[in-house]
Amino acid sequence: MKKIKAILFDMDGVLIDAKDWHYEALNKALGLFGLPISRYDHLTSFDGLPTKVKLKMVSKRFFLPESLHSFINQLKQNYTVELIHERCHPLFHHEYALSKLHQEGYQIAVCSNSIRKTIELMMEKAALTPYLDLIVSNEDVVKAKPDPEMYQFAIKSFGLRPEECIVVEDNPNGIQAGKASGAFVMEVSTVYDVTYENIMRMVRRCEDD
């Protein structure tokens, strides 16, 4: 009987090469107020965080009125949707990996700091929706990553123990969340590291522990 029963994927940078999309969309919205985020700040401070958290950070640094957050957030979401329609497409190695895992009986979740509407659209455009058992967005939890609540929610929803799950993550906030949940964590550098072979190599390593 296999020990690992579920694979919990982050989305941006793991299943979708969308890090720059969120950066571009938010910067386009903030640019209307003359407050773009530098790429250095994006990579060192903002990457992997929900837009609401990013806007709070911008307000602290640049005195952006919090009354504008809702408007900027909506602009950012609109720009993100435009970029998804323009750039999001299926990647064969992801379709193959998730379809094989699904066929072999692993439960599959996507746990992302994005809003549900964005996750669902990206998964649809990437042709991965048929293989998903669960989507967890930042709207489903009180605390987004780096808090482990998102992964804990997914593990509990599957009726599993943390040691029966592997989290696939690419950025420090997500890796921290995965480790804090008690699950095994597979760290990847790019979307091209997320292959069936690499995932099964991690499964075997976990089951040999």
CORNOR-V742166 format. One record per helix or strand of 3 or more residues. SS is the DSSP state (hx for helix, st for strand). FROM is the first residue (numbers start at 0). LEN is the number of residues. Records with the same first field share a line. If there is no record, write none. Layout:
BEGIN
SS = FROM-LEN + FROM-LEN
END
This chain:
BEGIN
st = 5-4 + 106-5 + 133-3 + 164-5 + 183-4
hx = 18-13 + 38-8 + 50-12 + 65-22 + 91-12 + 115-10 + 128-3 + 148-9 + 161-3 + 171-10 + 190-3 + 195-13
END
